[in-house]
Amino acid sequence: MKLKNSLLNQYLLIILLAIMIMPISFPLISMVFYVPFSNTEELNHLNSTDVESIWHKEAKSLEGASDQQIKEKLEKVKGKYPEANMFWVDESGKARDRLPKDLSVQQNWSPEYTIDFMKENRGDQVDPFTVVALIGKGRDEGFMVLQLPRSELRSNGERMQDKYSYLMTLLMFIILGTFLFVSWIFFYRIRKRLLRLRTAMAEPADHGIPEPIAIGKKDEIGQLEISFNNMIQKLEHSREREQEEEVLRRQLIANLSHDLRTPLTTIRGHAFSLKKEPLSEKGLESLQLIDSKVNYLGQLIENLLSYTLLTAGKYPFHPVKTDMVRLVRTSFAGWYPVFENAGFHIELDLPDQTFYWEIDSQWMERILDNFYQNVHRHAREGQYISVKINPDLQQITIADRGPGMNGESTGKGAGIGLTIVSLMLKEMKLDWETRTGTNGTAIIIKKR
């Protein structure tokens, strides 16, 4: 189980097997190729002692043989060993049956010449190796001579080693190649599993959380997969809790917005009634402050309800092809007297050339109203507003000379109005850019 569940132990086993195969394989190769040839008695597979013994045996077996029989024996041996030189000398000292026929041999052999020939061709270093054997059991039937190159007298092992040495090299490459191939398969499977895990991490489902993956093994990568699945499970539980909390939050905001409207309407009605009563100057100021705060609270409640509906996808949305210059002109017309009464310097650049966006006109009017209201409420000290349209770039720019969005303002809220603006623009496939500083703020509405 430890081996099965550990990639490290598995690879160490592969290395150990590769190391053990080398010393085992060489004896096996030796047994396969050397042993079948170790018992052969063929002449050219024996050492010099064996060759000499066999040659004497062959010569002794020719006792009483005719010249033709001796010739046939030599030709038979020559047929097996073409590298050998052989001839025989009869009892009169005459060289007979040279093999090969062009072999240069003394024609007449005297006892003295024979002795000198034997002395010159004895020794372990003399090449070719020469054996002189008497024919028959006596000395009156002549002798026969065998000459072999020393290279033909190598042992079976030496011959087979020369012949099959490439097999050893091939075996080493086969073992090395097998080790590399097994290692490649091993790491290829690891890489494949890691890529599968990476793909699962990089390709989340529609809800934004990756899907769990199947666990095949319980090794190190398997443990990582288990941890990944556990993380997915926790994220899924967290997402479900967040969805439940979001539903509760939206329901709470909707209920609060609805419940607050009734007392707010009552307060607004009583404030309107008080305006008709005779009040002191201080009472009138207090009433105006109450009226202002009630209006602000009403707008805040309306924004909360709108935000809840937008995030829930339940806010009515009806996009149509709209003339943007005409919409901006109509929208600002309602605010023009407000800014004029507040002493603002107004700059309008609304050209005759227009462009069209696929939008909900009520949404866009609410977005523009939100920007106008922010200028009126937070940038009043700058006493300036600019509304410009660039039909070529299809941009709407609203600018002021207030303290900027980071500046101090008594009417500054939590920014939920701008959040609603952002959601609405995103739904209509529009974008907005803010350039703000101590010298004012410019908001640019444009196509995404």
N, C-alpha and C positions, 0 to 999 in steps of 0.2 A: 504494500500500500504506500509506503514511503517513496518507493521508486516511481510508482504510477502518479503520485501527486507532487513530484518534484522535477521540474525541468532541468535543474542543475545535476541531480543524480542521473537522470536519463542521458545527458550529454557526457557525463563522466564515464558512464557505462560504454557508450560508443567509442570513446577514446581508449578505454581499457581493452575492449575487444580488438580494436585496430592494432594495439601494441602486442596482444597475445597471438594474433593471426600470423605475424611475421615469423617467429621462431617455430611455429607449428607447421607452417606451409612448406618451408624448405625441406625438412625431412620427408614430408609426404611426396614432394616432387622427386626427391632422390629415390624413394621407394618405387615410384611409378616408372621412372625412366632408367634407373641404374640396375635395379635388382633383376629384371628380365634378361639382362645381358651378362650378369656376373658369372653364370655357369657355362657359358658357351666355350667350346673348345676350338673354335676357328683360329687358325694360325695367327692372323693379324690382329687378334684381340688379346694375345698373351704376351708375357714378358719374355726376355731373351732366354732365360733358363727353360721355360716351357717350350719355346720354339726349338731350341737345341734338342730337347728331349724328344719332341714329336718328330723332328727330322731324322734323328737316329733310328727311331722306331720304324719310320717309313722305309728307310734304307735297309734295315734288317729284314723287313718283310719281303724284300725283293730277292731273297736268297734263291739262287738257281733260276732266276727269271731271265727270259730272253732279252735281246737288245730291244725288240719291239715293245715288250712289256714295260721295260724301264722307260722307254720314250713316252709311252702312253701315260705312265704315272706322272712323269714330269709335266706333260702337257695338261694333265688333269689339275695338278697343283697350280700351274701357270694360269689356267683359266680362272681359278678362284682368286689368285693374287697377281694381277697384271703388273704390279710394281716390283715383283721379285725377279731376280736374275738367277738362272740355274743351268747347270750342265752336269755331265758325268764323264768320268775318265775310266776307260776299260782297263783290263789287267795288263795290257801291253803299254799303257801310258799315253794312249791317244785320246784327245778330247772329243766327246761325242754329243750330239743333240743339244746344241746351244739354244737357249731360250732367253731372250729373243734371238733370232737367227743371226742378227748383225752384231751379237755380243762379241767383243774382242777378248779372246782367250788364247793362251799359249796352246799350240797344237799338240806338241809332244811334251809329256810330263815325266821328268826323271825323279827319282826319290829325293835328290837334293833340292830340286825346284819345288817339289811338293812341300818339303819341310819349310823352305823359305817362305812359300805362299801362306802356309799356316801361321808362321811366326808373324808375318806382316799384318795379317788380318785378325789377330786376336787382341782382346782388350775391350774394355767397356766404352772407350772413347772412339774406337775405330768405326767409321761409317763408309760403306754399308756394313751392317752386322753379317758376319760370314760364318757358316757352319759347314764343316767337312765331315761326312759320315761314310763309313765303309759299307759297301753293299754286301748283304749276307752276314754270315758269322765269321768268315775268314778274311784273308787279305788278298785272295787270288781272284776276286770278282770285280775289283776296281772300287771306286768311291764316287759319291755325288756331292755337288757343292750347291749351297743355297746362299744367296746374298739378298738381304732386305735393308731398305733405308731405315735408319734408326727411328724416323718419324712414324713408321708403321708398327713399332713395337710398344707404343704407349698402352697403358692399362685401360680397362673398360671405363673406369671412372673418368680418366683423363679424356678419352675419346668422347664419351657422352657429355662431359662438361663442355668440350669445344663445340659439340654438335647442338647442344641444347642450352648453352649459356644464355642465349637470347631469351629463352623461356623464363629464366630467373629474373632478367631485367623486366620482361613483360609482366611477370607475376608481381614484382614490386610496384609497377605502374598500375596494375589492376587493383592491388590492395589500396594504394594511395588514392586512385580514382574512386574506388568504392567508398572509402572514408569521406572523401570530399563530397561525393554524391549524397551519401546518407546525411552528412552535415548540412548540405544544401536543403534537402527535404525537411530536415528537422527545423532549421531556421525559417524556411519558407512557410511552414505551417504556423510557426510562432508569429511571423510577420502578417500572415493572412488573418489570424485571430485578432492581432492588435489593430489592423486596418478596419476590421469589422467593428471593433469597439470604438475606434476613432470616428467611423462613419455614423455610428449610432449617436455619438456625442454631437457631431457637427450637423446632423439633419434631424432637428426636433419635429415633433408632430404639429398639427395645426394649433393646438393649445399651447405650444411653446416649450413643452417638456419632452425630452427624448423618450422613445419607447424602450421598455426592458428588452434585453437580449437573452437568447437561449444559452444556458450554461452546459457545455459539453464535458469538460473535465474539471477536476478539483485541484489542479496544480496552481502555480503562482498566478498565471493569467486568469484561471478560473476564479481564484479568490478576488482578483481585481474586478471580474465581471459580477461576482456576487455583491461586492461593495458598490459597484455602479448601479445595480438593480435596487439595492437598499436606498441609495441616494435618490433614485427615480421615485421610489415609493414614498419617501419622505417629502419630496418636492410635490408629488401628486396630492398627498394629504394636505400640505401647506396651501396648494392652489385651491383645493376644495374649501378649506377653511376661509381663505381669502375671498372666494366667490360668495360664500355664505355671509361673511361680514360685509361685503360690498352690497349684497341684496338688503341686508338689515340697515346699512347706512343710508342707502337710497330711500328705503321705505321710511326711515326715521326723518330724513330731510323733507320728503314729500309730506309726511304727516305734520311735521312742525310748520312747514310753509303753509299748509292748509289751516292748521289750528291758529297760527299767528295772524292770519288775514282778518279773522272776525274781530278780535280786540283792536287790531290796527285800524280797521274801518270805523269802529266805534270811536276811537280816539280822534281820528281825522274828522269825524262828524261833529263831535263836541268842540273841537278846535275851531271848526268853521262857524259853529253857533256862537262861540265866544267872540269872534271877530265882530259880530253884530251888536255886542253889548258894549256900553261905555267902559273903557279901561284907561288906567293911567298909562303914562308913557313907558314906565318900567314894565307894566303888565303886558303892554302891546309887544315889547321887545321879547319878553318871555314866550308869548304866544307865537311869535314869528320863529323863534328858536325851536319851539315844540313842533311847529309845522314843518320846518326844515328837516328835523331829525326823523319825523314820522315819514316824510317822503324818502329819505335816505334808507330808512329801515324797510319801507315797502319795496324799494328797488333791490335791496340786498336779498329780501325774501324771494323776489322774482328771479334774481340771478341764481339763487340756490336751487329753485325749482327747475329753472332752465338747464342748469348744469346736470342735475339728476336725470332729466329727460334725455339730454344729449348723450351722456355716458351710457344710458340704458338703450339708446337707439330708438327712442319713442318720441323724439321731437319731430313735428311735421316738417317734411323736407320735400319741396316740389321745384326741382331745377327746370328753368326754361331759358331760352336764348334771350339775353337782356342787353339793351343799349346802355352802356356803362356811363357815358357822359350825361345822358338824360337822367339816369338814376342818381348820380352824385349831385347834379344840379337840383333835383327835386328834394333830395335828402337835406342838403345844406340850406335850402330856402327856409325850412322851418327853424333853423338855428340862427339864421342871419340876424334877426332882430335881437336875439338873446345876446350875441356877441357885441352887437352894436350898442345895446343899452349898457353893457358892461365896459364900454370904452375900448374895445379891442380894435386894433388896426387889421383890416381884413384884406387879404390878397387872394383873388380868385383867378385861376387860369384854366378855363373850361372851353376848349376849342370846339369849332363846329365839326371837325372830323371826329369820328367816333370809332369804337370797336365793340365787339360783343363777347360776352362770357356766358357759359352755361351755368347759371346760378339760381338760387332761390332769392328773389328780390327782397322778401321780408327779412331773411337772414342778413343780407348785405346791408340793408337799412339799419338793422340793429347793430351790426358791427361798426358802421360809420357813426351812429348815435353814441356808441360807447366811446369812440375816439374823441368826438366833439365834446362829450361830457367831461372826459378826463382833462382836455385842454381848458375847459371853462372852470373846472374845479381845482386843478392842481397847477396850472400855468397862468393863473390870472395876473400875477405880478408882471409877467412879460408883456401883457396887453397886445398880443399878436397871434394871428392864426393865418395859415396859408393852406389853400387847397388847390392842388395842381394835378392835371391829367396829361400824360404823355401817350398819345394814341399809337405812336410808332413802336414804343417799347411796351405798350399796354400796361402802364403803371399808374397807380393812384398814390399821391403823396400828400400827407397831412403833417404840417410842421408848426411848432410854436417856439417861443423864446422864454420858456419857463426854466425852473431850476434843474430840469432833467428828472428821469425816473428814479435816480438815486438821491435826489434832493429831498429836503424836508417839506412836508405839506400837511396842513391840519386835517384835511379831508382824506388822507391816504388810508386805503383799506387793505384787505388781505390779497387783492389782486384776482379775485374770482371772475371779475368781468373780463380781464384779459385772457383768462383760461378759457372762458366761453368763446371769446373771439378766436382763439387758436383752434379750438375744436371745430367751430363752424367753418373756418377757412380751410382746414384740412379736409373736411367732408366735401367741400366744393372744389377740391383740387387746386386751391390757391395757397400762396405762401405770403408771409409778411416779414419785413426786415425793420429792425429798430436801430436808429442811430441817435444816441442820447449823450448829453454832456451838460456841463454847467451853463452853457449858452442856449440850451434848448433841446428839443426832441423832434426827430423826423421819423414818421412811420410810412413805409412804402409797401403797398399791396400789389402783388404781381402774380403771374401764372407760375405754377410749380414747374 
